[in-house]
Amino acid sequence: MFLQNFLQFLNSSPLNWIDFFIIIVIFFYAIEGYSQGFYLALLDLISFVAAFILGLSFYYHLSNILIKTLSIPQGFAKALGFFTIAFLTEIIISLLLRTFVKKTIFFKNLSKSSVHKILNSVLGIFPGIFSAIVLIAFILTMIMTLPVSAYLKKAVSKSIIGSKLVTNTQGLGKDINNIFGGAVNEGLAFFTVEPRGNESVNLNFETKEISIDQTAEREMFIMVNNERQKQEISKLQVDTALTKVAREHCEDMFKRGYFSHNTPEGYTPFDRMTEADISFVAAGENLALAPNVDLAMDGFMKSEGHRENILSSEFGKIGVGVIDGGIYGEMFCQEFTD
């Protein structure tokens, strides 16, 4: 009976299996925090976060040494450099902090008081939970960042808890990609270039297994106009010619493995519009590589240049192109004209 009721609860719950996995991990970390006590659990949290920051800060130096001395490929050298620094520094920091704290008079007296023991155990739950959240956020961001199973990416995207954690760690996605992207083909949780920039990024992969995601195109169009409506700016109208330009540029970037407003031949967004016989006085383009439309739009609105394009009163037309690249995520292109 209990098992039947539990299965019914799982089927009716808005949470998916990723959410339940996150809850289970947090629960076990909370138990571990309780058994360790507040001070030791807090020391573990500090050690983990410090090691992670140091790994991000200094992995490049160690990777250069590994490349020069052992002739390790750059992608694997970066990943190995990060894990080596993070692993060793966490052990060293944890040992130093634990040794110092255990020698303090306060910690020695703490073990003699039953009230303090109980309070210490209960409070240990909180750093334990926080440690779990930090670890889970890192793992989920890796899943969304690197070209792993499309099933996993979609499960994380549809996860209520997981999607929130990934959204709040978008900046981490670029660091993860920089470290691990060379060891496997790159794919980004949210990646973009400045709307007015000439930056070009090598994606380190090419794919022709692509398809148009018309549902995402419609959703993004609605999102853009919703943002404009909030600011009391007139809505944009869909332009099929702009949509065609947007789709073709997304397809070209996937097929030739680059990410830029300009093609490898130097054709700008304005050149592509002119070639498509589109007349304009003012025009703009937003680009993003992301797992889904929600993360792409959220990233656009958090970026000053992209936000300016979306909310510009100079524009009256838009074409949204979204090309699904499978495990590599989706390519988003917004074309604007007056």
C-alpha positions as CSV (number, residue, x, y, z in Angstrom):
1,M,0.0,0.0,0.0
2,F,2.8,2.4,0.9
3,L,4.7,1.6,-2.3
4,Q,1.5,2.1,-4.4
5,N,0.8,5.5,-2.7
6,F,4.4,6.5,-3.2
7,L,4.3,5.7,-6.9
8,Q,1.1,7.6,-7.3
9,F,2.7,10.6,-5.6
10,L,5.7,10.4,-8.0
11,N,3.4,10.3,-11.0
12,S,1.3,13.3,-9.8
13,S,4.2,15.4,-8.6
14,P,5.5,18.3,-10.8
15,L,9.0,17.2,-9.8
16,N,11.0,15.0,-12.1
17,W,13.7,12.4,-11.3
18,I,16.4,15.0,-11.2
19,D,14.5,16.9,-8.5
20,F,14.1,13.8,-6.4
21,F,17.8,13.0,-6.9
22,I,18.7,16.5,-5.7
23,I,16.5,16.1,-2.6
24,I,18.0,12.7,-1.8
25,V,21.6,14.1,-2.1
26,I,20.7,17.1,0.1
27,F,19.1,14.8,2.7
28,F,22.3,12.7,2.9
29,Y,24.5,15.7,3.2
30,A,22.2,17.1,5.9
31,I,22.6,13.8,7.9
32,E,26.4,14.0,7.4
33,G,26.4,17.6,8.6
34,Y,24.4,16.5,11.7
35,S,26.8,13.7,12.5
36,Q,29.9,16.0,12.0
37,G,28.5,19.0,13.9
38,F,28.4,22.6,12.8
39,Y,32.1,23.4,13.1
40,L,33.5,20.4,11.2
41,A,30.7,20.6,8.6
42,L,31.5,24.4,8.2
43,L,35.2,23.6,7.8
44,D,34.4,21.1,5.1
45,L,32.3,23.6,3.3
46,I,35.0,26.3,3.5
47,S,37.6,23.8,2.3
48,F,35.5,22.7,-0.7
49,V,34.6,26.3,-1.8
50,A,38.2,27.5,-1.3
51,A,39.6,24.5,-3.3
52,F,37.1,25.2,-6.1
53,I,38.1,28.9,-6.3
54,L,41.8,28.1,-6.2
55,G,41.3,25.4,-8.9
56,L,39.5,28.0,-11.2
57,S,42.2,30.5,-10.5
58,F,45.4,28.5,-11.0
59,Y,44.5,25.5,-13.2
60,Y,45.9,27.3,-16.3
61,H,49.4,27.5,-14.8
62,L,49.6,23.8,-14.0
63,S,48.1,22.8,-17.3
64,N,50.9,24.7,-19.1
65,I,53.5,22.8,-17.1
66,L,51.8,19.5,-17.9
67,I,51.7,20.4,-21.6
68,K,55.4,21.3,-21.7
69,T,56.7,18.5,-19.6
70,L,54.4,15.6,-20.4
71,S,53.1,16.6,-23.8
72,I,49.5,16.2,-22.6
73,P,46.8,17.6,-25.0
74,Q,45.7,21.0,-23.9
75,G,42.1,20.0,-23.2
76,F,43.0,17.1,-20.9
77,A,45.8,19.2,-19.3
78,K,43.3,21.9,-18.3
79,A,40.9,19.4,-16.8
80,L,43.8,17.5,-15.0
81,G,45.2,20.8,-13.8
82,F,41.9,21.9,-12.3
83,F,41.2,18.6,-10.5
84,T,44.7,18.3,-9.2
85,I,44.8,21.7,-7.7
86,A,41.2,21.4,-6.3
87,F,41.8,18.0,-4.8
88,L,45.2,18.7,-3.2
89,T,44.2,22.2,-1.9
90,E,41.0,20.8,-0.4
91,I,42.9,18.1,1.5
92,I,45.6,20.6,2.7
93,I,43.1,23.3,3.8
94,S,40.8,20.8,5.5
95,L,43.7,19.2,7.5
96,L,45.0,22.6,8.5
97,L,41.6,24.0,9.6
98,R,40.6,20.8,11.5
99,T,44.0,20.7,13.3
100,F,43.7,24.3,14.3
101,V,40.1,24.1,15.5
102,K,40.5,20.9,17.4
103,K,43.4,22.4,19.4
104,T,41.3,25.4,20.5
105,I,39.9,25.6,24.0
106,F,36.4,26.3,22.8
107,F,36.3,23.1,20.7
108,K,37.6,21.0,23.6
109,N,35.0,22.5,26.0
110,L,32.3,22.0,23.4
111,S,32.6,18.2,23.6
112,K,32.0,18.3,27.3
113,S,28.7,20.0,27.2
114,S,25.6,17.9,26.3
115,V,23.6,21.0,25.3
116,H,26.4,22.3,23.1
117,K,26.7,18.8,21.6
118,I,23.0,18.8,20.5
119,L,23.1,22.3,19.3
120,N,26.3,21.7,17.4
121,S,24.8,18.7,15.7
122,V,21.6,20.4,14.7
123,L,23.4,23.5,13.3
124,G,25.7,21.2,11.3
125,I,22.7,20.4,9.1
126,F,22.9,23.9,7.5
127,P,26.5,23.8,6.1
128,G,25.9,20.2,5.1
129,I,22.9,21.3,3.0
130,F,24.8,24.2,1.5
131,S,27.7,21.9,0.6
132,A,25.2,19.7,-1.2
133,I,23.8,22.6,-3.2
134,V,27.2,23.8,-4.3
135,L,28.2,20.3,-5.4
136,I,24.9,19.7,-7.2
137,A,25.0,23.1,-8.9
138,F,28.5,22.3,-10.2
139,I,27.5,18.8,-11.5
140,L,24.3,20.1,-13.2
141,T,26.1,23.0,-14.8
142,M,28.6,20.5,-16.2
143,I,25.8,18.5,-17.7
144,M,24.3,21.6,-19.3
145,T,27.7,22.9,-20.4
146,L,29.3,19.8,-22.0
147,P,27.9,17.9,-24.9
148,V,26.5,14.9,-22.9
149,S,23.2,13.0,-23.3
150,A,20.4,15.1,-24.7
151,Y,18.1,13.2,-22.4
152,L,20.1,14.4,-19.3
153,K,20.1,18.0,-20.6
154,K,16.3,18.0,-21.1
155,A,15.8,16.3,-17.7
156,V,17.8,19.1,-16.0
157,S,16.0,21.8,-18.0
158,K,12.6,20.5,-16.9
159,S,13.7,20.0,-13.3
160,I,12.1,22.6,-11.0
161,I,15.1,22.7,-8.6
162,G,17.8,21.9,-11.1
163,S,16.8,24.5,-13.7
164,K,16.9,27.2,-10.9
165,L,20.4,26.2,-9.8
166,V,21.7,26.2,-13.4
167,T,20.1,29.6,-14.1
168,N,21.9,31.1,-11.1
169,T,25.3,29.6,-12.1
170,Q,25.4,30.7,-15.8
171,G,28.7,32.5,-15.3
172,L,30.2,29.2,-14.1
173,G,29.3,27.6,-17.4
174,K,32.0,29.6,-19.2
175,D,34.7,28.6,-16.7
176,I,33.6,24.9,-16.9
177,N,33.7,25.1,-20.7
178,N,37.1,26.7,-20.7
179,I,38.5,23.9,-18.4
180,F,36.7,20.8,-19.7
181,G,35.6,21.9,-23.2
182,G,38.9,20.8,-24.8
183,A,38.7,17.3,-23.3
184,V,35.3,16.8,-24.9
185,N,33.4,18.7,-27.6
186,E,32.2,22.1,-26.3
187,G,28.6,22.9,-25.6
188,L,27.5,25.8,-23.4
189,A,24.8,26.4,-20.8
190,F,24.6,29.9,-22.1
191,F,27.1,31.4,-24.4
192,T,27.0,34.7,-26.4
193,V,29.1,37.4,-27.9
194,E,28.5,41.2,-27.6
195,P,25.9,42.5,-30.1
196,R,28.2,45.2,-31.4
197,G,31.4,43.1,-31.3
198,N,33.5,41.3,-33.9
199,E,34.5,38.5,-31.7
200,S,34.6,35.0,-33.2
201,V,34.7,31.8,-31.1
202,N,35.8,28.4,-32.4
203,L,33.1,26.0,-31.1
204,N,35.5,23.0,-31.5
205,F,32.7,21.0,-33.1
206,E,30.7,20.9,-36.3
207,T,27.4,19.2,-36.9
208,K,24.9,18.9,-39.7
209,E,22.4,17.0,-37.6
210,I,20.3,20.0,-37.0
211,S,16.6,21.0,-37.2
212,I,14.4,24.1,-36.9
213,D,12.7,24.5,-33.6
214,Q,9.6,26.5,-34.5
215,T,8.1,26.1,-31.1
216,A,11.1,27.8,-29.4
217,E,11.0,30.5,-32.1
218,R,7.4,31.3,-31.2
219,E,8.1,31.2,-27.5
220,M,11.1,33.6,-27.8
221,F,9.0,36.0,-29.9
222,I,6.4,36.1,-27.2
223,M,9.0,36.6,-24.5
224,V,10.6,39.5,-26.4
225,N,7.3,41.3,-26.7
226,N,6.4,40.5,-23.1
227,E,9.6,42.3,-22.0
228,R,8.8,45.2,-24.3
229,Q,5.3,45.4,-22.9
230,K,6.6,45.6,-19.4
231,Q,8.6,48.7,-20.4
232,E,5.5,50.1,-22.3
233,I,7.4,49.8,-25.6
234,S,5.4,48.9,-28.8
235,K,5.4,45.3,-29.8
236,L,7.6,43.9,-32.6
237,Q,6.1,42.3,-35.7
238,V,7.4,39.0,-37.1
239,D,9.2,39.4,-40.4
240,T,9.6,36.2,-42.4
241,A,12.6,37.4,-44.4
242,L,14.4,38.3,-41.1
243,T,13.5,34.8,-39.7
244,K,15.0,33.2,-42.8
245,V,18.3,35.2,-42.3
246,A,18.3,34.3,-38.6
247,R,17.8,30.5,-39.3
248,E,20.5,30.4,-42.0
249,H,23.1,32.1,-39.8
250,C,22.4,29.6,-37.0
251,E,22.7,26.7,-39.4
252,D,25.9,28.1,-40.8
253,M,27.5,28.4,-37.4
254,F,26.6,24.8,-36.5
255,K,27.8,23.4,-39.8
256,R,31.1,25.3,-39.8
257,G,31.8,25.3,-36.0
258,Y,32.1,29.0,-35.3
259,F,30.1,31.5,-33.2
260,S,30.1,35.1,-34.3
261,H,28.0,37.9,-35.7
262,N,30.3,37.8,-38.7
263,T,30.9,34.8,-41.0
264,P,34.4,33.5,-41.6
265,E,34.4,35.5,-44.9
266,G,33.6,38.7,-43.0
267,Y,29.9,39.1,-43.8
268,T,28.2,41.1,-41.1
269,P,24.5,40.8,-40.0
270,F,23.8,43.9,-42.1
271,D,25.5,42.3,-45.2
272,R,23.2,39.2,-44.8
273,M,20.1,41.4,-44.5
274,T,21.1,43.4,-47.5
275,E,21.7,40.2,-49.5
276,A,18.2,39.1,-48.6
277,D,16.8,42.3,-50.0
278,I,15.7,43.6,-46.6
279,S,15.6,47.4,-46.4
280,F,16.5,49.0,-43.1
281,V,17.8,52.2,-41.4
282,A,18.4,50.6,-38.0
283,A,19.2,47.0,-37.4
284,G,20.7,44.7,-34.8
285,E,21.4,41.0,-34.0
286,N,21.4,38.9,-30.8
287,L,23.1,35.5,-30.7
288,A,23.1,32.7,-28.1
289,L,24.0,29.1,-27.7
290,A,21.9,27.5,-24.9
291,P,20.1,24.3,-24.0
292,N,16.6,25.9,-24.2
293,V,14.7,29.1,-24.9
294,D,14.3,30.0,-21.2
295,L,18.0,30.0,-20.5
296,A,18.7,31.9,-23.7
297,M,16.2,34.6,-23.0
298,D,17.3,34.9,-19.4
299,G,20.9,35.3,-20.6
300,F,19.9,38.0,-23.1
301,M,18.0,40.0,-20.5
302,K,21.0,39.9,-18.1
303,S,23.3,41.2,-20.8
304,E,23.2,45.0,-21.3
305,G,23.8,45.0,-25.0
306,H,21.3,42.3,-25.8
307,R,18.7,43.8,-23.5
308,E,19.2,47.1,-25.3
309,N,18.4,45.5,-28.7
310,I,15.3,43.7,-27.3
311,L,13.9,46.9,-25.7
312,S,15.0,49.4,-28.4
313,S,12.2,51.7,-29.6
314,E,14.1,52.0,-33.0
315,F,13.1,48.5,-34.0
316,G,9.7,47.5,-35.2
317,K,10.4,44.1,-36.8
318,I,12.0,40.9,-35.6
319,G,13.0,37.5,-37.0
320,V,13.8,34.7,-34.6
321,G,15.7,31.7,-35.7
322,V,16.3,28.7,-33.4
323,I,18.2,25.7,-34.7
324,D,18.4,22.5,-32.6
325,G,21.9,21.0,-32.6
326,G,21.0,17.9,-30.4
327,I,23.6,17.3,-27.7
328,Y,25.3,20.6,-28.5
329,G,22.2,22.7,-27.5
330,E,20.2,25.2,-29.5
331,M,21.5,28.2,-31.5
332,F,19.4,31.3,-31.1
333,C,19.4,34.3,-33.4
334,Q,17.3,37.4,-33.1
335,E,17.4,39.8,-36.1
336,F,15.9,43.3,-35.6
337,T,15.1,46.1,-38.1
338,D,13.1,49.3,-38.0
